Amino acid sequence: MKQTVVAVAVTLVCVLLVCGMGGYAQVYANTREIPIYCVDRQDNCVSISFDAAWGADKTRQIMDVCDSYGVKATFFLVGFWVDKYPQMVEEIAARGFEIGTHSATHPQMSKLTEAECREELLTSCKKIFEITGKPIELFRPPFGDYNNQLINVARGLGLYTIQWSVDSLDWKGLSAREIAERVQKAEGGDIILCHNNSDHIVEALPLIFEAARFKGLNFVPIGQLIYKQGYRIDGSGKQFADKTASTVV
């Protein structure tokens, strides 16, 4: 009898521990901050973005091709790129393309302190604003690297943290056709990642836009793709409109 009681007690303790750990895991999962990777859209809208950190030789050509297809893209600019190419920043804005920050110095921001994260964002946003006169709303972490602290700091500064759901891998030296083949899987709500100075991006863009046109996709800047109030983000980073949500940046 005594052994039975002990066995039951041990079993109960094990159950409580398992439940407790499961509860802890659930709470942890619920408090994990996740950027926006893609958006739940039913209107076939997608976004294409270009990260700019090194070089600007192809930037104007990228804008020319985009304009010829009626596409307005989003450019994420690093602060030292802004310093080096202020006239290009001005042209990007003047031609109606959207600009977000890609940090000030392109560090691995999950390794920074809260104060350092804030300084990276404030500095880069200030540099862009001083040239364009337009406030910055979007932020893409360098290397796609983030943690809760970074997203919370960005949110506190009024920035939406943006990742991507379709990676062109254009920076790897892929051919124009290889880049286009990777991007052609894009569907409504996807965010496409490209780079402004990759080897074959200019040649790839017409292929990308023609394939998207065939699929009935419409390109809009990321700021028009995402929901800015009343939304939720699931565990995969997909953003949904949710009128009951209290998420407001």
C-alpha positions in Angstrom: 0.0 0.0 0.0 2.8 2.3 1.0 4.6 1.6 -2.3 1.4 2.3 -4.3 1.0 5.7 -2.6 4.6 6.6 -3.3 4.1 5.5 -6.9 1.0 7.7 -7.3 2.7 10.6 -5.7 5.7 10.3 -8.0 3.4 10.1 -11.0 1.5 13.2 -9.9 4.8 15.1 -9.5 5.9 14.0 -13.0 2.6 15.1 -14.5 2.8 18.5 -12.8 6.4 18.9 -13.9 5.5 18.1 -17.5 2.4 20.3 -17.4 4.5 23.1 -15.9 7.2 22.8 -18.5 4.6 22.7 -21.2 2.9 25.8 -19.8 6.3 27.5 -19.6 7.0 26.6 -23.2 3.6 27.9 -24.3 4.1 31.2 -22.4 7.6 31.5 -23.9 6.3 30.9 -27.4 3.5 33.4 -26.9 6.0 36.1 -25.9 8.4 35.5 -28.7 8.6 38.6 -31.0 8.5 37.8 -34.7 9.0 40.2 -37.6 6.7 40.4 -40.6 7.8 37.8 -43.2 4.6 37.9 -45.4 1.1 39.2 -45.3 -2.3 37.5 -45.6 -3.7 39.2 -48.7 -6.5 38.1 -51.0 -5.8 40.8 -53.7 -2.7 39.3 -55.3 -0.5 42.1 -54.0 3.2 41.4 -53.5 6.2 43.5 -52.6 9.8 43.5 -53.9 12.6 45.0 -51.9 16.2 45.9 -52.4 18.8 46.0 -49.6 21.5 48.6 -50.2 24.7 48.4 -48.2 27.6 48.3 -50.8 27.7 49.9 -54.2 25.1 51.9 -56.2 26.1 51.2 -59.8 22.8 49.4 -60.6 20.4 51.4 -58.5 19.2 53.8 -61.2 18.8 50.9 -63.7 16.8 49.0 -61.1 14.5 52.0 -60.8 14.3 52.4 -64.6 13.1 48.8 -65.0 10.7 49.1 -62.1 9.2 52.3 -63.6 8.9 50.6 -67.0 6.6 48.0 -65.4 4.8 50.4 -63.1 6.4 48.8 -60.0 7.2 50.8 -56.9 9.7 48.9 -54.8 11.0 49.4 -51.3 14.7 50.1 -50.7 16.3 49.4 -47.3 19.3 51.6 -46.9 22.2 51.3 -44.5 23.4 54.6 -42.9 26.9 54.5 -44.3 25.4 53.9 -47.8 23.3 57.0 -47.3 26.4 58.9 -46.4 28.2 57.8 -49.5 25.3 58.2 -52.0 23.1 61.1 -50.7 22.1 62.1 -54.3 20.9 58.5 -55.0 18.9 58.5 -51.8 17.3 61.7 -52.9 16.5 60.3 -56.3 15.0 57.1 -54.9 12.6 59.2 -52.9 11.9 61.7 -55.7 11.0 58.9 -58.0 8.3 57.6 -55.6 10.1 54.5 -54.2 9.7 53.7 -50.6 12.7 53.8 -48.2 13.3 51.9 -45.0 16.3 51.6 -42.8 18.7 48.7 -42.8 20.6 50.0 -39.7 23.4 52.5 -39.5 26.4 50.2 -39.7 25.0 46.8 -40.7 25.9 45.0 -37.5 24.5 41.7 -36.1 22.0 43.5 -34.0 21.0 40.7 -31.7 24.4 41.0 -30.2 24.0 44.7 -29.4 22.7 46.3 -26.2 19.3 48.0 -26.2 20.9 51.4 -26.3 23.1 50.4 -29.2 20.1 49.0 -31.1 18.3 52.3 -30.6 21.3 54.3 -31.7 21.6 52.3 -34.9 18.0 52.9 -35.8 17.8 56.5 -34.7 21.0 57.4 -36.6 20.0 55.8 -39.8 16.5 57.1 -39.8 17.8 60.6 -39.1 20.2 60.5 -42.0 17.4 59.4 -44.5 15.0 61.9 -43.1 17.4 64.8 -43.5 17.7 64.0 -47.2 14.2 63.0 -48.1 12.1 64.9 -45.5 10.0 61.7 -45.1 9.7 59.8 -41.8 10.8 56.1 -41.8 8.4 53.4 -40.9 10.1 50.2 -42.0 13.2 48.4 -40.7 15.0 45.3 -42.0 17.6 43.8 -39.7 21.0 43.1 -41.2 21.5 39.4 -42.0 17.9 38.9 -41.1 19.2 38.6 -37.5 16.9 39.7 -34.6 15.7 39.0 -31.1 12.9 40.3 -28.9 14.9 43.3 -27.7 15.5 44.5 -31.2 11.9 44.2 -32.3 10.7 45.9 -29.2 13.2 48.8 -29.7 12.1 49.2 -33.3 8.4 49.2 -32.3 9.1 51.8 -29.7 10.5 54.0 -32.4 7.5 53.5 -34.6 9.2 51.0 -37.0 7.7 47.8 -38.4 10.4 45.1 -38.6 10.3 43.4 -42.0 11.9 40.2 -43.1 11.1 38.3 -46.4 9.3 35.2 -47.6 11.0 34.8 -51.0 14.7 35.1 -51.2 16.2 35.7 -54.6 19.7 34.8 -53.4 20.9 37.3 -56.1 23.9 38.1 -53.9 25.3 34.6 -54.6 26.1 35.5 -58.2 23.2 33.5 -59.7 22.3 34.1 -63.3 19.3 36.3 -64.2 17.3 33.2 -65.1 18.2 31.5 -61.8 17.2 34.5 -59.8 13.9 34.8 -61.7 13.2 31.1 -61.2 13.6 31.5 -57.4 11.3 34.5 -57.3 8.6 33.1 -59.6 7.2 31.1 -56.7 6.0 34.3 -55.1 2.3 34.5 -54.3 0.0 37.2 -53.0 1.3 38.7 -49.7 4.9 37.6 -50.3 7.8 39.9 -49.7 10.7 39.4 -52.1 14.3 40.0 -51.1 16.8 41.4 -53.6 19.9 43.5 -53.4 20.6 46.8 -55.3 24.1 45.9 -56.5 24.0 42.1 -57.2 25.5 40.9 -60.4 22.5 40.1 -62.5 19.6 41.8 -60.8 18.9 44.3 -63.6 18.6 41.5 -66.2 16.5 39.4 -63.8 13.9 42.1 -63.1 12.0 41.9 -66.5 11.8 38.1 -66.1 10.5 38.5 -62.6 7.9 41.2 -63.6 6.7 39.3 -66.7 6.2 36.1 -64.7 4.3 38.0 -62.0 2.1 39.7 -64.6 1.3 36.3 -66.1 0.2 35.2 -62.6 -1.9 38.3 -62.0 0.3 39.7 -59.2 0.4 43.4 -58.5 3.5 45.0 -56.9 3.1 47.5 -54.1 5.6 49.0 -51.6 5.8 47.0 -48.4 4.3 49.9 -46.5 1.1 49.4 -48.6 1.3 45.6 -48.3 1.4 45.3 -44.5 -1.4 46.1 -41.9 -0.4 48.9 -39.6 -3.1 48.6 -37.0 -5.3 45.8 -35.8 -3.2 42.9 -36.8 -1.6 39.7 -35.5 1.5 37.8 -36.6 1.5 34.0 -36.4 4.5 31.8 -35.5 5.7 31.7 -39.2 5.8 35.5 -39.4 2.6 35.8 -41.5 0.7 39.0 -40.7 -3.1 38.9 -40.6 -5.7 41.6 -40.3 -7.4 41.3 -36.9 -9.8 43.9 -35.8 -9.8 42.5 -32.3 -6.1 42.8 -32.0 -4.7 45.7 -30.0 -1.3 45.7 -31.8 -0.5 49.2 -32.7 2.9 50.5 -33.5 
